[in-house]
Amino acid sequence: MVAAALAGDIAVDLDTDPLGHDQAGRPVRLADLWPDPDEVDKVVGEFSSDALRRAATGALTTDRWLSLPRSEGPTYEWEDESGSIRRPPFADASLTRPVVDGDDILGAQALLVLGDDITTDHISPVARISRDSAAGEWLAERAVGAPDFGSFASRRLNHDVMLRGGFANVRLENLLVPGRRGGWTRTVCTPSGERPAEPVPVHEAAEAFVRAGVPAIVVAGHRYGTGSARDWAAKVTRLLGIRVVVARGFERIHRTNLVALGVLPIECPSLDPASLAPADRFDLLGAGTDAPGVEVRIVRDGQVVARHEGRKRLDNDVERAWLRHGGIIGHLIAEWTQ
């Protein structure tokens, strides 16, 4: 790898091709740089297992390390709200219950309606936390200065920060709020059946869904969850209370991560997100049954305006067991307590 990097070409023939040229213009090949066995043995001999062990343990016994304030008790003391390391909530009862209670999900509404190629970075960004973001405002309210906000990547062990970063990528386009990018959406329908026009942060709308008892889903296009295999893209989906993601297609790893967090992925190729109206409701018939098929009904003004055939993307018995227990952690707890 190093030789190919020096050559600047992974197709170089390391046996014959030069990696570069010296100051006199002479070709330099890998054989000219490769150490002979005696040289390797000499270096290895200078680093015995005892020397390596001392080097590894010495890093944690410096005066600076030992002078850091720390708890002396037998258990770890979690940091306060604004800290970088919080007690994770994923084993709490609210997050280990199945997201589908019964055979059907009726009267669901879309928390977000998204297009094609939504990446894991759209769902859970790792960029620096800005002062005017929901996460930045939350930290500022807790006396954290803007220079200390850090990034979502550096605060990924604080679920309250990550919750406010859910679907908050500045480039995200939510079809429920056309013309406005970022972590904005509309909240639940009013009693008259319309959705408020004023956008609110995604996490605030998610709280309103929970208070109103309205099942929250995400509707998306093709290749949902592409990009890096970011676990927080699935974690924040569940923390927001999203029960189901209905997409025209899923990226393989993100689909598995959703199931592992207890979120049901439904593949529905015929459902075009652009065809939906803001106040549409969704009935997912068969979402909680063992059958693989799901009928996705679009209800508008009290009338069924479209029916789509979907498929639960639970691809093996293990994934089905995960979902029955609200995710992999709930499944593990159930196994341990039997």
C-alpha positions, 0 to 999 in steps of 0.5 A: 500500500505504501509503495503504491501510494509512493508511485501514485498508481495502484496498477503499478507492477511492484516487481519491475516498475519504479516507484519514483526517481532519485535526485539524479533521475535514477529509478527507485524500485520497491526492491531498493527500499525493502529491508533485508531479513537481518535489518527486520530482525534487528528492529524486532529484537529492539522491541521485546514484548516487555518493552511494548507492554511498558510503552502501552501502559505508560501512556495511562500513568503520566502525571497529566493523566493521573491529575485529571479529576475522576470519580473514585466510586465503584461505578461510572458517574455519567456526565450532566445533560450537556456532557459528551458522555451520557447514559444511553437510553437504548435499553430503556423500556420505551425503546425496547417495545415493538414499534408495531402493536397489532396487525395494522398501523392506521392513521400514520402521518409522514414526519418527513417525505424525502426523495431519492439518494437520501444518505446516512449523513442526511439522516445523522450529520457529523458536521460541526454544530452551528450556533443557530442549529437546534443542537447549538441552541440546546447546548447554549441554553446549558451554558456551553460556549459556541467554541465548545459545541464541537461536532455531531461526531464528537458528541455522538455519545450524547443522545440529546444532541444527536436527537436534535441533529436527526435529519438536520443536514443543511442540504436535506430537502423535505418535500413537506417544506418545499423551498427550505433545506435543513432539519425542518418539517410540519407537525401533525394535522390540526383537528380540521385535518390540515397540517400547519404551514409553519415549519418546525424543527424535526425533533419538535414535530416528532415530540408532537407526534408522540403527544398526539398518539399519531404513528410517525413514518418516513416516506422516501424514494430510491436508495434510502440510506446510502453512504457510510454505515453510520449507526446513528442514522438508525439510532436517531430514527428510533429516538425520534419515534419513527415506527416505519420507513417506507421507501422505494428501495433501501441501501443494504446495511442501513436497512439492517441497522433500522431493523436492529433498532426496531424500525420496520423498513417497507419497500414500496417501489410504486409509491412516488413521494412526490405524489403525496399531499402534506395532510395525507394519512397512511394505513399500513395493513399487515405491518404487524403480521408474519406475512411479508406483504403490506398494503400501503393505503394513502388516505386523503380527506377521509378517502382512500386515494391510492393503494400500493403493494409493499414488502417488509424487508425482514430478510431472515428469522433473526431480523424478524426476532429483532423486530418482535422485541423492539430491536436487537437490544430488546431481543438480547434482554429477552434472551437474558431474562428467560 
